[in-house]
Amino acid sequence: MKVFILVIIISLFIACSQKKEPAANPDMTGMKMDSAENDDQHSDEVKLNAQQIKLGNIQVDTIKDSRLEDKIVLTATLTTDQRKTVSINSRVMGRIEVLYFKNPGDYVNKGARLYDLYSEDLNNAKQEFLQAMEQKSTLNNPAIDFNSLIGGAKNKLLLWGMNEAQIDELVKTGKAAPRTTFYSNASGYITQFGVKEGDYIMEGGTVLQLADLSTIWAEAQVYASQLSQIDKEGSITVKIPSVHGMEIQGKIEFVNPELNPGTRINLIRVSIPNPGNIRPGMSAYVFIKNRQQNMLSLPINAVIRDGKSAIVWIQTGPGTFKNEMVSVGMENGDRIEIKSGLKPGDLVVISGAYLLSSEYKFRKGSNPMGGMKM
């Protein structure tokens, strides 16, 4: 019995001798040691002493207006300016006998022969016109208005695509050729054929399309998140690598208001003059340099973002810091625009913001970004 009591006494002595007081932690986690007595659990503020601020490398700066310039680079493809394209359509049904231009990219001058068409409807209209002319010369009947008959027959020929010179030749020869030649009413490069030789074409069918390439569009895709950063009046430069890195100043002509729901991408078009050696289909880069403007900005690391919201930490008093939700705008290098949530003169934490957020979570047991409202 005495031995048993002695063992218990020795065990208690060893246990007591091994128990030690916890040492103070000199690093940032030491900020937590007096959290209970320093912080109100319902406050949005975090209070630190001088040693904690030094250990956490907490630095503040006064936010103020600054000049921020933004530059965006987009990949693009050169396309025809759709405002300067012409569709050559057949005005009458028939069969394409001859195409005088056969290759996309060929240049067509206004007035050049485009194609020969065999059309029974057009040939019948020619015969009606010749018959009216013949009746006027052979039948001297004042009861018949031959001029109206001739005029109606002529208008039908003009409506179906014949020109005045062709009608004069028809009057001169008195014979209707089975084929009719049609001429271009515009100049441009052929971008597309609608038919080939031997094809039948309906009234209104497309024979070919012409494009005036004196100006070209550079079409670029832009993410929806970038749209707010694009300044339509900024400096626009289009670089074309395949033409010795040629750079041409351009202008944004169109921003598609419809967003592709699958890719979250929009389309913008930049119009550039064509010096003569660039063609649709070439790859390009679009450089958008926004105008400089006064705005509130901070170092990017001062803003904590989670994809849905953004906060910063401001100093409200000696050793006292409070989180504020902000709305951010464009970025330039290591700085970011603050659109709302702060005002000039606020003391903002520019170093140590993430440590303050971690300290807040530890002391309050909640995320400083959770449930905040602007």
URBEL-V696530 format. One record per backbone hydrogen bond with DSSP energy under -1.0 kcal/mol. NH is the residue of the N-H (numbers start at 0). CO is the residue of the C=O. E is the energy in kcal/mol with one decimal. If there is no record, write none. Layout:
<<NH;CO;E> <NH;CO;E>>
This chain:
<<4;0;-2.0> <5;1;-2.0> <6;2;-2.1> <7;3;-1.8> <8;4;-1.9> <9;5;-2.2> <10;6;-2.3> <11;7;-2.1> <12;8;-1.8> <13;9;-2.2> <14;10;-2.2> <15;11;-2.0> <16;12;-2.0> <17;13;-1.5> <29;26;-2.1> <30;27;-2.0> <31;28;-1.7> <32;29;-1.3> <34;31;-1.3> <37;33;-1.3> <38;34;-2.0> <42;39;-2.0> <45;320;-2.8> <47;318;-3.1> <52;48;-2.3> <53;49;-2.0> <54;50;-2.7> <55;51;-2.3> <56;53;-1.1> <57;52;-2.3> <58;350;-1.9> <60;347;-2.4> <62;345;-2.5> <65;294;-2.5> <67;292;-1.6> <71;287;-2.6> <73;285;-2.6> <75;283;-2.8> <76;218;-2.0> <77;281;-3.1> <78;216;-3.1> <83;80;-2.6> <85;209;-3.2> <87;207;-2.8> <89;204;-2.9> <93;200;-2.1> <94;117;-2.7> <95;198;-3.2> <96;115;-2.4> <97;115;-1.2> <99;113;-2.6> <104;189;-2.9> <105;102;-1.9> <107;187;-3.0> <110;183;-2.3> <111;108;-2.1> <113;181;-2.9> <114;181;-1.3> <115;97;-2.1> <116;179;-2.7> <117;94;-2.6> <122;118;-2.4> <123;119;-2.5> <124;120;-1.9> <125;121;-1.9> <126;122;-2.1> <127;123;-2.2> <128;124;-1.8> <129;125;-2.4> <130;126;-2.6> <131;127;-2.0> <132;128;-2.1> <133;129;-2.5> <134;130;-2.7> <135;131;-1.7> <136;132;-1.4> <137;133;-1.8> <138;134;-2.6> <140;138;-1.3> <143;140;-1.8> <145;143;-1.4> <148;144;-1.6> <149;145;-3.0> <150;146;-2.7> <151;147;-2.5> <152;148;-2.1> <153;149;-2.4> <154;150;-2.3> <155;151;-1.5> <156;152;-1.5> <157;153;-2.4> <158;154;-2.6> <159;155;-1.7> <160;157;-1.5> <161;156;-2.2> <166;162;-1.9> <167;163;-2.5> <168;164;-2.0> <169;165;-1.9> <170;166;-2.1> <171;167;-2.3> <172;168;-2.6> <173;169;-2.2> <179;116;-2.2> <181;114;-2.9> <183;111;-2.6> <187;107;-2.0> <188;210;-2.9> <189;105;-2.7> <190;208;-2.3> <193;206;-2.9> <194;206;-1.1> <197;95;-3.4> <198;195;-2.1> <200;93;-3.1> <203;89;-3.5> <204;201;-2.4> <206;87;-3.1> <207;87;-1.2> <208;191;-2.5> <209;85;-3.4> <210;188;-2.1> <211;83;-2.8> <215;271;-2.8> <216;78;-2.6> <217;269;-2.8> <218;76;-2.7> <219;267;-2.5> <221;265;-2.5> <223;263;-2.1> <225;222;-1.9> <228;225;-1.5> <229;226;-1.6> <233;230;-2.0> <234;288;-2.6> <236;286;-2.4> <237;247;-3.0> <238;284;-2.8> <239;245;-3.0> <242;239;-1.4> <245;239;-1.1> <245;242;-1.3> <247;237;-2.6> <249;235;-2.3> <250;270;-1.6> <252;268;-2.5> <253;268;-1.4> <255;266;-3.1> <259;264;-1.9> <263;259;-2.9> <265;221;-3.5> <267;219;-2.6> <268;253;-2.7> <269;217;-2.0> <270;250;-3.0> <271;215;-2.6> <273;213;-2.9> <280;77;-3.6> <281;278;-1.5> <283;75;-2.3> <284;238;-2.4> <285;73;-3.1> <286;236;-3.3> <287;71;-3.1> <288;234;-3.0> <289;69;-2.3> <294;65;-2.3> <297;335;-2.1> <299;333;-2.4> <301;298;-2.0> <302;299;-1.6> <303;310;-2.8> <305;308;-1.8> <310;303;-2.3> <311;323;-2.4> <313;321;-3.1> <314;346;-2.7> <315;319;-1.8> <316;319;-1.2> <319;316;-2.1> <320;45;-2.4> <321;313;-2.8> <323;311;-2.9> <325;309;-2.5> <326;339;-2.2> <328;336;-2.1> <331;334;-2.5> <334;331;-1.7> <335;297;-2.6> <336;329;-2.5> <337;295;-3.1> <338;326;-2.9> <339;326;-1.3> <344;62;-2.7> <345;342;-2.0> <347;60;-3.0> <348;312;-3.5> <349;58;-2.3> <350;58;-1.5> <355;351;-1.9> <356;352;-2.0> <357;353;-2.1> <358;354;-2.5> <359;355;-2.5> <360;356;-2.2> <361;357;-2.1> <362;358;-2.6> <363;359;-3.2> <364;360;-1.7> <369;366;-1.5>>
